Amino acid sequence: MGKENKEIKKIVLDTNILISALLFKGELSKIVDLWEKGKITPVISKETFEEFRDVLKYPKFSLTKDEVKTIVEEKILPFFEVIDISVNVNGICKDPGDDKFLSCAVSASADFIVTGDKDFCSLKRYKSTVIIKPSDFLRMF
């Protein structure tokens, strides 16, 4: 594992991890530091971005339209690689809504999908992408 942190890794963050990393100060906010320092390249697709943007608008987060816009323009767009889906994955995840993250990862040749979802984590790997819990991912750095 010591060698892994020297190479920039492409990662896909599931929506819950991305929201937690951006909105709450805690262990997961270290992921934001990693992408801001160029140690990782987060990858997002149109489909995963739409889910993220929709979740930011949930009333429980009490974010204004301007706050959502600022998060997208200052924390996402400058750092994330936006990819087109070239490989559609269907029927792999227990939750069909999670297949879009696999599609994103495969299309981007991502090294990791970081998720806290137990069913998703139970896959452990899909093609060349490792599916990993955030605590295990952060330990690499």
N, C-alpha and C positions, 0 to 999 in steps of 0.2 A: 504493500500500500504506500510505502514511502515515496515511490517513484511517481505515483498517480498525480500527486498534487503539483508536480512540476509542469505537467501538460495542461493546456486549457481544455476543459471538458465541455462538450455540448450536453445540455440537460433540458428536459421537459419537466416543468413543475405542474403538478395537478392544481386545480383552482383553489382548493382549500389551503394548500401550502403557500401558494403565491399571495393569496389574500392575507394570511397570517403573517407572512414575512414582511409585507408592506404596511399593514395597518397596526400591528401590535409589536411592542418592544419586548423582546424575549429571545430565546434561543434561535428561532427561525429567522429573526431579522438579520442574523449573521449571513444568511444566503444573499441578502441585498448587498452587503459589503463585498461578498465574493464577486458578484457580477459588476459592481461599480469599480472594483480594483482590477477587472479583466482576468480574474482567475478562472471564471467559468463563462460560458456563452449560453444563456437561456434561449430556448427556441420556442416560438409560438406560431400557430397557424391561424387562419381566419376563424376556424371553428372553435379552437381553444380560447382565442382572444374574445370572441363574442360571449362565450360563457363567463369569462373573467369580468368583462365589462358589465354584463347583466347582474352578476353577483355583487359587484361594487355598488349597484343601485339599490340593493336590498335596504328597506327601511331600518333594519337593526344597526346598520353602519352609520346612518345619519350623515351621509356625505352629500354635499351640494353638487350640482352639475359642474361647477368650476373646480371643486376638489377632485372629482373624478377625472376631469380633463387634465388637471395638473399631474395627477398620478400617472396617467397614460403618457403624457408628453414629456415628463421629466424622469420618470422611473422605469418606464417600459420601452418606449420607442428608441431612445438613444442606446440602449444596451441589448435589446433582444433581437435575435435574428428571426425575421418573419419569413416563413417558408410556405410554398405551395404544396398541397398534399399530392404526392405522386403515387402513393400506395394507400389504398383504402382498406382498412382492417375492419372486419365485421364479425360479430359472434364469438369473440375471444374472451372478453371480460364478462363477469357475472352481471355487472351493470352495463347495459349497452351504451350508456352515455360515456363510459370510460374508453371505449374503442377509439374515439377521436384522439386521445392522448397517445395511443399506440400508433395510430396513423401518422401523427405528427412526428413521433420519435423515429419511426422507420423511414419516413420521407426525408428526414433531416440527418439520418445516420447518427442519432444522438447516442451518447454513451450511457445516460441514465434517465430514468423517469423517477422523480422524487415524489412520493406519495405517502400519506398516512393511512390510506384506505387498506384495511386488512385483507379484503378479498383481492384487491389489485396487487398488493405486496405478495400474496401467496403465489402469484405467477412466477415471481423471482426474476424471470428473464423472458424477453420476447425477441426472437431473432438475436441480433447482437446487442440489444439494449438491456441493461440491468435495471430491474425495478427495485427500488431501495427506499427504506424509511429515512426521513430527514435526519434523525440522530446518527444513523450509520453513514449517511452522506457527509455530514459535517465533520465526523471523526477523521475523514480523509484529509482535512485541512487543519 
